[in-house]
Amino acid sequence: MRKWQTIRTSALGRHVHKHAYAALVLSGCYEEAGDLGCLRVYAGDVVLHDAFEAHLDRFPASGTKILNISLPARSTFHPGLGRIDDPDSIVRIAENNEAEAAALLLSLTEIQEPECRDWPEELAAALMQCPSLNLSQWSEVRGIAPWTLSRGFAQVFDISPSAFRARSRTHHAWKAIQTTDTPLARIAAHCCFADQSHMTRSVKSVTGKCPGAWRMAANRFKT
């Protein structure tokens, strides 16, 4: 990932960043659709991304200029879309000290509540809030046929609702593994995995490491 980006392509396909970072928009705009929902991002906005989040980006023909800033691995923040009153101050600091720019950015950014324009975005928000959501019940309540649900959601997010739900469930578990002392089996049950082995496979598939390794690393950091 480049620190400075001027993007003029119409879209970047769905991709995953292995490390946490902030994307500060300096000019232009774009739409991001991924694990954080569907976000409309404009100049002065910043998107805080946690590690292992996946998304795709759609850009206007006029292009977009972005400053990407790596965030410390153990920093505490709420991923999502926020706004900076003085982005130039972040730019000036980032030119000499990226760590200092990241700390200032995190201190100034207030995450906004996402606005949902249509049902695929509403479904994504519901799945992020409750990764055990029953898709059949959700579609039935809203009068949406199952095939319409799957196709319409994939048109926005380039992933099926069930796959989005699985990623959200895994991310909830991954965060709980690192930030709590809850037994792994209990986390698996709370996040609606079939069992602890199911959670282990999912976490390793998304992050490259098993829950035990993440728990051990988190405990070493606390010590």
N, C-alpha and C positions, 0 to 999 in steps of 0.2 A: 504494500500500500504506500503510495507516494504521499509525502507531506503536503505538497502543493499540487492541486489538480485543477486544470481548466478542461472541462468536459464538453465536447460538442457532438458526441454520438447520441443517437436517439434513445438508447437504452443500454443498461448493463444487466445481463441475465442474473438469475438468482445465484448468490454466492455467500460464502461464510467467511467471517473474519475470526481468526483464532484468538485475538487479543482485544481487550477493551480499548475503545477509542472514541473521540468526539469529532464530529464533522461540523465545522463552522462554515456557514455559507456566506461568502463575501460579496457575491453578485449573482444575479440570476435566480433561478428556482428549480425545483425538481419534485418528483413524487417518489416516495419510498414505500414499498409494500413488502412486509416480511413479518418476522417474529414480534415486532412492536406494533403491528397493525398497519394501516395505510396512512401515511403522513404526507401532508403538503408542506414543503419546506421552502422558505423565502430568505432573501438576504437579511442577515442579522439573526437568523434562527440557528440553533445548534441541536444536533441529535446526539445524545449520549448512548453509545452501544456497549452492551456487556460482551464479554468474550463468548465466542461460539454462536452468536446470533447470525441468522441468515436473512437476506432480503434481496430484492431486485430494485433497480432504479430506472425511472423514466425521465428524460430530459427534454426541454424545449429546443427548437432549432437554434435559438440565440445563444445557447451554451450556458454553463454554470461554472463559477469559480469557487473552490472549496479548500479550506485549510483543515487537514486531518491532524489531530493531536493524540498521541498515545496516552492512555490513562494508566496509572500505576496498577499493578496486578491486584493489590490488596485494598484499593481505594473503595470507599463506600459511597454509592450513589444510586439513584433510581433511574433506570434507563428510560428514554423517551425524548420527546420534543420540548425544547425550551427556547428562550430568547435572551440575547445579550444586548444591553443598551449601548455599549461602547465596544464593538468588535475590534476596532483598530487598536485598542489597548492590548488585547490578546495577541494580535498579530505582531505588534512591536516586541512584546516579551518573548513570543515563540521564536523569533528570529535568532535570539541569543540563548534562551533557556526554555526548552520544551517542558521540562518538569514543573518549572515555576508557572508557565502558562497554563498547564493542565490543572494545577492546584487553584489558580485564580478562576479559571473557567468553571470548575466544579462548585466553587463558593458562590459564584454569581448566578448560576443557572437554576431557574425554577421550572420544574417540569409542568407542562400544561395538560389539561384533560383533553384527550383526542376527541375530535368531532367525527361522527359517523354519518356519511352521506347516503348510504344505501345498505341493503341487508348483508352483502358480503363483509363489509366493514363491521357491522353490528355483530355478525357471527364471530369474526376474528377477536373482537373485544370480549365477547362472552367466553370464548375458549381460553383466552389469556387469563381471565378472571377465575374460570372454573374448568380446568383441563379434563375433568371427568364428565363434562357436559354430554348428554345423550343427543346425538345429532338427529335421530329419527323424531324424537319428541320436539326438538327445536323447530325442525322443518314442518312438522304437522301443525303446530300451534300457529305458524305464519302462513300456512297454506302453500308451501313450496314443495314441489315434487322432488324426490331424492336425486334424480338425474339432473334436474335444474340446479339443485343445491351444489352438487359436485362440480358441474361445468361452470356455473357462474362464479363460484369461489375461486376456481383454478384460473379463470380469466384475469382475475385481479392479482392473485398471489402466486400463480404458477406452481401450486401445490394443492393437493386435495384437502378437504376439511379434516379428514381422519389423520392424515400425515401432519397437518398443522397442530392438531390436538396432541399427537404423540410427542412432537417437539416441545410444545408448551409444558406437558407433563414432565418430560425429562429435565427441562430447565428448572422447573419448580423443585424437583428432587435434587438436582445438582447444587442449587443455592442452599437448600436445607442441610445437605450433607456438610457443607463448609461452614455454615453460620450457626448451627445448633449442635447439641450433644445427643439429640434424639437417636435411638438405635436405628440402624439402617432398615431393619425389617419393618419398623413402625413407619418410617418415611415412605417405604414402598407401598404400604397399605394406605397411608393417608393420600398419596398421589395416585391411587387407583391402579397400580401395577398388579399383574396377576400374582406375583410373589417377588421376593428379593432378587432372585436370579434374573427375572425379567427386567427389573430396574437396573441391575448391573450391566446387562447387555446393552440397554438403551443408553445409559450414561457413557459407557465406553465407546459406543458407536458415534455419539455426538462429539465427545470431548477427547477421545483417544486414551483416556485413563479410567480405571475402574473406581467405584465409590470409595473403597478402602484407601486408595492412593490419595484421593482428594481430601478425605478426612484426616489422614496422617499429615499431609502438607499443611492443612489448616491448623492442626494442633501444634505443629512445629512453629508456625508463625505466631500463634498466641503465646507460646512459651518464650 
